[in-house]
Amino acid sequence: MLLSWFGKRRQIPASVPQPAADTAAQSAIQRARELMELFTEGGQRLAQRDYFGAIASYQQLLRLEPDLAPVLNNLASAQCALGQFRTAEGHLRRAIELQPELLEAHNNLGLVLRSLGRYEQAERSIRRALHSEPLFVPVHSNLGITLMYLGRMREAEAHLQEVLKVAPEHQEALLGLAQIAKLEGRLADAGTLFRRILERDPNVPGALATLAHLRRCTSADAPWLERAEKLAASGIATTEEADLRFAIGKYYDDLRDYDRAFQSYRRANELLKTTTQPFNRDGYTAFVDDLIRVYSRATIERVRDGVSSSIKPIFIVGMPRSGTTLLEQIIASHPEAAGAGELGFWTEVLFEHSAELRRGVLEESLRRRLASDYLRLLEDCGGTAARVVDKAPVNSDFLGLIYSIFPRARVIYMQRDPIDTCLSCYFQYLSPAMSWSMDLSDLAYYYQQHQRLIEHWRAVLPRETLLEVAYEELVADHEGCTRQVLAFLGLEWSERCLEFHKTARPITTASTVQVRQGIYRGSVRRWQRYERHIAPLLSLQVTRSVEG
């Protein structure tokens, strides 16, 4: 394909004299062969998982001929394997600009956007590929995984089953079904599927890593550790190795070998650092400054009528790993409530209207449209439930915007020991967008800015809007705290909220296994086990003593 495409680009005008035309034709043929050799070489290196070599071949080719869409697509595939998602995104968008019908580029762009945590955009990109080729197996698989992250499990399962009809042993589709079983709390089914995958191919990092997260590891799992360490050192993709290193860290933590556990967690985070942009401290500080300036006490008073009187939305906010999933599961167990998981709606609003948000309150017409769109989304997620929980921690940043639209919505801020919170973030494979979680000093800085913004919301939002719940109190006095929460939300008491771990619903966060086990107190003051490794976080002790 590349050779014929380049030949068309190099056609010789009829007016050129024959000897010169022959020379030019020979030169064009030689150039096309050179490009084809580089393209083939890049493909071979990509198949051999020599990602740096593949990138070198494709980059050399693009220096000779920069506008080859298939090459840009393949270059992006190699960069994805190394976790270079933002660079890959640029190449894929250029490939699509050059060749809009290149379905592989649309599909790969969806994969990149999903890896960056931009799930709604990912779905749109993948569906463009599906529209072009409805029977293309990789597209169905990619879409199924993306829908899983969006919490739309039945749709996700349908696409993955379509793949298995054509390719019964398709690895990604089987992995997707296993992950769905895990997220839905069917842990035995998930374990069976992951082991089935590993029986056919023992070198599937995602399956091997997830097995460690399904239950507490013991010394009897030493063969698992040996396999995991061998596979992690075998030259697999950067993100795959990071996934395994987090799992190895969890293994050592379960065995109370905290020094080795921390070494593994640190290695995982150092790998992830290479896949994303460094945390921009000045940029985030300026963002917080703008939110505090725009949503002053006077502004909040001016927009107190909002544009919607709906009480359907419930927002659970806080730092990631602060107990937001636990509280959502408790509330979602109430017969009049539902949990929507971590919706990306307000993050999408930020992407589309960042400059406007940082200058002032959005225009009323736009806020009315956002209210309508968001309520429609809550209805899709929660069905007939009177109240629907959106527990995206990042919504902590958007409470002023949310109040300007839904002044009668209720917000619950989960507060957990700051060192426990930050350490738990460091021990999890979070979105690349959370690059602050990959470095202990960045974590401490981000937490301090987060608290500065929360203190502002605490000061300017009406008291009836915001309730603060301490994670430690919730696990110590489950019933008492739950009664307080339900009263704040205007919901009657329900015993079902005490048996939240029995509520069948998908949970798409890292806490999916933990919340199935009921109240778990083992994470309180966990940081003390790692105290000698976490010096940058210890400054947060002052914050903890002031708040607590």
C-alpha positions in Angstrom: 0.0 0.0 0.0 2.8 2.4 1.0 4.7 1.7 -2.2 1.8 2.3 -4.5 0.8 5.4 -2.5 4.2 6.9 -2.8 4.4 6.0 -6.5 1.3 8.1 -7.1 2.9 11.0 -5.3 6.0 10.7 -7.5 4.4 10.6 -11.0 6.6 12.1 -13.7 5.1 14.9 -15.8 4.7 14.0 -19.5 6.7 17.1 -20.6 10.0 15.9 -19.0 12.5 14.6 -21.7 12.7 10.8 -21.8 16.3 10.3 -20.4 15.5 12.7 -17.5 12.1 11.0 -17.0 13.8 7.5 -16.8 16.3 8.9 -14.2 13.5 10.5 -12.2 11.4 7.3 -12.3 14.3 5.2 -11.1 14.9 7.7 -8.3 11.3 7.6 -7.3 11.2 3.8 -7.3 14.4 3.7 -5.2 12.9 6.3 -2.7 9.7 4.3 -2.5 11.6 1.1 -1.8 13.6 2.8 0.9 10.4 4.0 2.5 8.9 0.6 2.3 11.9 -1.0 3.9 11.7 1.4 6.8 8.0 0.8 7.1 8.5 -3.0 7.2 11.4 -2.7 9.6 9.2 -0.6 11.9 6.5 -3.2 11.8 8.9 -6.0 12.6 10.3 -4.2 15.5 6.8 -3.4 16.7 5.8 -7.1 16.6 9.0 -7.9 18.5 8.1 -5.4 21.2 11.2 -3.4 20.3 9.2 -0.2 20.7 12.2 2.2 20.8 13.5 0.6 17.6 10.1 0.8 15.9 9.9 4.5 16.8 13.3 5.1 15.4 12.4 3.5 12.1 9.1 5.4 11.8 10.7 8.7 12.7 13.4 8.2 10.1 10.7 7.4 7.5 8.7 10.5 8.4 11.8 12.7 8.1 11.9 11.6 4.4 8.1 11.8 3.9 6.3 13.5 6.8 2.7 13.1 5.6 2.1 9.4 5.6 -1.0 8.6 7.8 -0.3 4.8 8.2 3.2 5.6 9.5 1.9 8.2 11.9 -0.6 5.6 13.1 2.0 2.9 13.7 4.4 5.4 15.3 1.6 6.2 17.8 1.1 2.5 18.5 4.7 2.2 19.5 4.5 5.3 21.6 1.4 4.0 23.4 3.3 0.9 24.4 5.8 3.1 26.1 3.0 5.2 27.7 3.8 8.3 25.6 0.1 9.0 25.2 0.1 12.7 24.7 2.7 12.5 22.0 0.8 9.6 20.4 -2.4 11.7 20.5 -0.8 14.4 18.4 0.4 11.9 15.7 -3.0 10.2 15.5 -4.9 13.5 15.1 -2.5 14.4 12.3 -3.0 10.9 10.7 -6.8 11.4 10.8 -6.4 14.9 9.3 -4.4 13.4 6.4 -6.6 10.3 6.0 -10.0 10.7 7.7 -11.1 7.2 6.6 -8.2 5.5 8.4 -10.2 3.5 10.9 -7.1 2.2 12.7 -6.2 5.8 13.6 -9.7 6.5 15.0 -9.5 3.3 17.0 -6.1 4.0 18.3 -7.0 7.5 19.2 -9.8 6.1 21.3 -7.3 3.9 23.1 -5.1 6.9 23.8 -7.9 9.0 25.1 -9.1 6.1 27.3 -5.6 5.8 28.7 -5.6 9.5 29.5 -8.9 9.0 31.4 -11.0 10.9 28.8 -13.5 8.1 28.4 -16.4 10.1 26.7 -14.0 11.4 24.0 -12.6 7.9 23.6 -16.0 6.4 23.0 -16.8 9.0 20.3 -13.5 8.3 18.5 -14.0 4.5 18.6 -17.5 4.8 17.3 -16.2 6.7 14.3 -14.1 3.6 13.6 -17.0 1.3 14.2 -19.1 3.3 11.8 -16.5 2.8 9.1 -16.1 -0.9 9.7 -18.8 -2.4 11.9 -17.3 -5.9 11.8 -13.7 -4.9 12.8 -12.8 -7.0 15.8 -10.3 -4.6 17.5 -12.9 -1.8 17.4 -15.5 -3.9 19.2 -12.9 -4.9 21.8 -11.7 -1.4 22.4 -15.2 0.0 22.6 -16.2 -2.8 25.1 -13.3 -1.9 27.4 -14.1 1.8 27.2 -17.8 1.3 28.0 -16.6 -0.8 31.0 -14.7 2.2 32.3 -17.8 4.3 31.7 -19.8 1.9 33.9 -22.0 0.7 31.1 -21.4 -2.9 31.8 -24.1 -4.6 29.7 -23.2 -2.6 26.6 -19.5 -3.4 27.2 -20.2 -7.1 27.6 -22.3 -7.1 24.4 -19.4 -5.8 22.3 -16.9 -8.1 24.0 -19.1 -11.1 23.3 -19.3 -10.0 19.6 -15.5 -10.3 19.5 -15.6 -13.8 21.0 -18.1 -15.0 18.4 -15.4 -14.3 15.8 -12.3 -15.0 17.9 -13.2 -17.2 20.9 -9.7 -16.8 22.5 -9.3 -13.1 21.9 -7.2 -12.0 24.8 -8.4 -8.4 25.3 -12.0 -9.5 25.1 -11.5 -12.2 27.7 -9.6 -9.7 29.9 -12.5 -7.3 29.6 -15.1 -9.8 30.7 -12.9 -10.8 33.6 -12.6 -7.1 34.6 -16.3 -6.7 34.4 -16.8 -9.7 36.7 -14.3 -8.1 39.1 -16.0 -4.7 39.0 -19.4 -6.2 39.6 -18.1 -8.1 42.6 -18.2 -11.6 41.1 -14.7 -12.2 42.3 -14.7 -16.0 41.9 -15.8 -15.6 38.3 -13.1 -13.0 37.7 -10.4 -15.3 39.1 -11.6 -18.2 36.9 -11.4 -16.0 33.8 -8.0 -14.5 34.6 -6.6 -18.0 35.2 -8.1 -19.3 31.9 -6.3 -16.5 30.1 -3.0 -17.4 31.9 -3.4 -21.1 31.1 -3.3 -20.2 27.4 -0.6 -17.5 27.7 1.2 -17.2 31.0 2.7 -13.9 29.9 -0.3 -11.6 30.0 0.6 -8.9 32.5 -2.9 -7.5 33.1 -4.3 -11.0 34.1 -1.3 -11.8 36.3 -1.4 -8.4 38.0 -5.1 -8.5 38.7 -5.0 -11.9 40.4 -3.0 -10.3 43.3 -5.7 -7.7 43.8 -8.6 -10.2 44.1 -7.6 -11.4 47.6 -5.0 -11.1 50.3 -1.7 -12.7 49.3 0.2 -15.2 51.5 3.6 -16.9 51.4 1.9 -19.7 49.5 1.7 -17.2 46.6 5.5 -17.3 46.1 5.1 -18.9 42.6 2.9 -16.0 41.6 5.6 -13.5 42.7 8.3 -15.4 40.8 6.2 -15.3 37.6 5.4 -11.6 38.1 8.9 -10.5 38.7 10.2 -12.5 35.7 7.5 -11.0 33.4 8.1 -7.5 34.7 11.8 -7.8 33.8 11.2 -9.2 30.4 10.9 -6.0 28.4 7.1 -5.6 28.3 5.4 -2.3 27.7 6.1 0.4 30.3 2.5 0.6 31.5 2.3 -3.2 31.7 5.4 -3.3 33.9 4.0 -0.6 36.1 0.8 -2.5 36.5 2.8 -5.6 37.7 5.1 -3.5 40.0 2.0 -2.2 41.8 0.7 -5.8 42.1 4.1 -6.9 43.5 4.0 -4.0 45.9 0.6 -5.2 47.1 2.0 -8.8 47.5 4.8 -7.6 49.8 2.4 -5.3 51.7 0.1 -8.3 52.4 3.1 -10.2 53.7 4.1 -7.2 55.8 7.4 -6.8 54.1 7.0 -3.0 53.9 10.5 -2.2 52.7 10.2 -4.4 49.6 6.6 -3.2 49.1 7.7 0.4 49.0 10.5 -0.4 46.6 8.0 -1.9 44.2 5.5 0.9 44.5 8.3 3.4 43.9 9.5 1.6 40.8 5.9 1.5 39.5 5.6 5.3 39.9 9.0 6.0 38.4 7.8 4.0 35.3 4.6 6.0 35.1 6.4 9.3 35.3 8.0 8.5 31.9 4.5 8.1 30.4 3.0 11.5 31.2 3.7 15.2 31.6 5.3 16.3 34.9 2.9 17.8 37.4 2.8 21.6 36.8 2.7 23.0 40.3 2.5 26.6 39.2 -0.2 25.8 36.7 -2.4 24.1 39.3 -1.8 26.8 41.9 -2.9 29.4 39.3 -6.0 27.3 38.6 -6.9 27.2 42.3 -6.3 31.0 42.5 -8.7 31.6 39.6 -11.4 29.5 41.1 -11.1 31.3 44.5 -11.2 34.6 42.7 -14.1 33.8 40.4 -16.3 32.1 43.0 -16.1 34.6 45.8 -18.6 35.0 48.5 -20.3 37.8 46.6 -20.5 35.6 43.4 -22.0 32.7 45.3 -24.6 35.0 46.8 -25.4 36.3 43.3 -25.9 32.9 41.7 -27.8 31.4 44.7 -30.9 30.7 42.6 -28.9 28.8 40.0 -30.7 27.6 36.9 -32.2 24.3 38.2 -34.1 23.5 41.3 -33.4 19.8 41.1 -32.3 17.9 44.2 -31.4 14.7 42.3 -27.6 15.3 42.2 -25.5 14.2 45.1 -21.8 14.9 44.9 -19.3 13.0 46.9 -15.9 14.8 46.6 -12.5 14.7 48.2 -9.0 13.4 47.4 -8.8 10.1 45.5 -8.5 7.2 48.0 -10.2 9.2 50.8 -13.3 6.9 51.1 -15.5 8.3 48.4 -16.2 4.8 46.9 -17.2 3.5 50.3 -19.6 6.3 51.0 -21.1 6.1 47.5 -21.8 2.4 48.0 -23.5 3.0 51.3 -25.8 5.7 49.8 -26.4 3.7 46.6 -27.7 0.9 48.8 -30.7 3.1 49.8 -33.9 2.2 48.0 -34.4 5.7 46.8 -30.8 6.3 45.6 -28.4 5.1 42.9 -24.7 5.4 42.3 -23.4 6.7 39.0 -19.7 6.2 39.8 -17.1 8.7 38.7 -18.8 10.7 36.0 -16.5 12.7 33.7 -19.1 15.3 32.9 -17.6 18.3 34.8 -14.1 17.5 33.6 -15.4 17.6 30.1 -17.0 21.0 30.8 -13.5 22.2 31.9 -11.9 20.9 28.7 -14.5 22.7 26.6 -14.8 26.0 28.6 -11.6 26.3 30.5 -10.9 30.0 29.6 -14.5 31.0 30.4 -14.5 29.2 33.7 -11.4 30.9 34.8 -12.6 34.4 33.8 -16.0 34.3 35.5 -19.4 32.6 35.9 -20.6 30.9 32.8 -23.5 32.5 30.8 -26.9 31.5 32.0 -27.9 30.0 28.7 -24.8 27.7 28.8 -25.6 26.8 32.5 -29.1 25.9 31.5 -27.9 23.6 28.8 -25.4 22.0 31.1 -28.2 21.4 33.7 -30.3 19.7 31.1 -27.5 17.5 29.8 -26.4 16.5 33.3 -29.8 15.6 34.5 -30.3 13.5 31.4 -27.0 11.7 32.2 -28.1 11.1 35.8 -31.4 9.6 34.5 -29.4 7.3 32.2 -27.2 6.2 35.1 -29.8 6.1 37.9 -33.0 5.1 36.2 -36.0 6.1 38.4 -33.9 6.8 41.5 -34.8 10.1 43.3 -31.2 10.8 44.1 -28.1 9.9 42.1 -24.5 10.0 43.4 -21.7 11.3 41.3 -18.5 10.5 43.3 -15.8 11.9 41.0 -13.1 13.2 43.5 -12.1 15.9 40.9 -15.4 17.6 41.3 -13.8 19.1 44.4 -12.5 21.7 41.9 -15.9 22.5 40.4 -18.1 23.1 43.5 -18.6 26.8 42.6 -19.6 26.0 39.0 -21.9 23.2 40.3 -23.6 25.5 42.8 -24.2 28.1 40.1 -26.2 25.4 38.3 -27.7 23.2 41.1 -27.9 25.3 44.3 -30.1 22.6 45.9 -27.7 19.7 45.2 -26.0 18.3 48.2 -22.2 17.9 48.5 -20.4 15.5 50.9 -16.7 16.1 51.4 -14.8 13.0 52.5 -11.8 13.8 54.7 -9.2 11.2 55.6 -5.9 11.4 57.3 -3.8 13.3 54.7 -0.8 11.0 54.9 -2.9 7.9 54.6 -4.7 9.5 51.7 -1.6 10.5 49.8 0.2 7.2 50.4 -2.8 5.3 49.1 -2.7 7.4 46.0 1.0 6.6 45.6 0.2 2.9 45.9 -2.4 2.8 43.1 -2.3 2.9 39.3 -4.2 6.1 38.8 -5.0 8.0 35.6 -2.0 9.6 33.8 -3.9 12.9 34.3 -3.0 12.6 38.0 0.7 12.9 37.5 0.9 14.6 40.9 0.3 11.1 42.4 3.6 9.7 41.1 5.9 11.7 43.3 5.7 12.1 47.1 6.7 15.8 47.0 4.1 16.5 44.3 1.5 14.6 46.3 2.2 16.8 49.4 2.0 20.0 47.3 -1.2 18.9 45.5 -2.8 18.0 48.8 -2.0 21.5 50.2 -3.5 23.2 47.2 -6.6 20.9 47.4 -7.1 21.8 51.0 -6.7 25.5 50.2 -9.6 25.2 47.7 -11.7 23.1 50.1 -11.2 25.8 52.8 -12.6 28.3 50.3 -15.7 26.3 49.5 -16.2 25.7 53.2 -16.2 29.5 53.7 -18.4 30.6 50.8 -21.0 27.8 50.2 -24.1 27.8 52.3 -23.9 25.5 55.3 -26.8 23.4 54.1 -24.9 22.6 50.9 -21.8 20.9 52.3 -21.4 18.1 54.8 -18.0 16.9 55.8 -17.5 13.2 56.8 -14.3 11.8 58.3 -13.3 8.4 56.9 -12.0 7.3 60.3 -15.3 8.1 61.9 -17.3 6.4 59.2 -15.4 3.1 59.7 -15.5 3.4 63.5 -19.2 4.3 63.8 -20.8 3.1 60.5 -24.4 3.4 61.6 -24.0 6.8 63.4 -22.3 8.4 60.4 -24.7 6.9 57.9 -27.7 8.2 59.8 -26.1 11.7 59.7 -25.5 11.4 56.0 -29.0 10.2 55.2 -30.5 13.0 57.3 -28.4 15.6 55.4 -29.7 14.2 52.1 -33.3 14.2 53.3 -33.5 10.4 53.0 -35.3 8.1 55.5 -33.3 5.6 57.4 -32.7 2.2 55.6 -31.1 -0.9 57.1 -29.9 -1.7 53.6 -27.2 1.0 54.1 -25.6 -1.1 56.8 -25.2 -4.1 54.4 -23.8 -2.0 51.6 -21.3 -4.8 50.7 -24.3 -7.0 49.5 -25.5 -4.4 47.1 -25.0 -5.6 43.5 -23.7 -2.9 41.3 -20.5 -2.3 39.3 -17.8 -0.3 41.0 -15.2 1.0 38.6 -12.6 2.3 41.1 -9.6 0.8 42.7 -11.7 0.1 45.8 -14.0 -2.4 44.0 -12.7 -5.4 46.0 -12.4 -3.7 49.3 -16.0 -2.3 49.5 -17.3 -5.9 48.9 -15.8 -6.9 52.3 -17.9 -4.6 54.5 -16.4 -2.1 56.9 -12.6 -2.4 56.8 -10.5 -0.7 59.4 -7.0 -1.9 58.3 -6.3 1.3 56.4 -6.4 3.7 59.3 -2.9 5.1 60.1 -1.4 2.7 57.6 1.2 5.3 56.8 3.1 4.5 60.0 4.3 1.2 58.5 6.1 3.2 55.8 7.2 6.2 57.8 10.9 6.0 57.1 10.2 6.1 53.3 7.8 9.0 53.0 9.6 12.1 54.4 7.9 14.5 51.9 4.5 13.5 53.2 5.3 13.9 56.9 4.8 17.7 56.7 1.1 17.0 56.3 1.1 15.9 60.0 0.6 19.5 60.9 -2.4 19.7 58.6 -3.8 16.6 60.1 -3.5 17.9 63.7 -5.1 21.2 62.8 -8.0 19.6 61.0 -8.5 16.7 63.4 
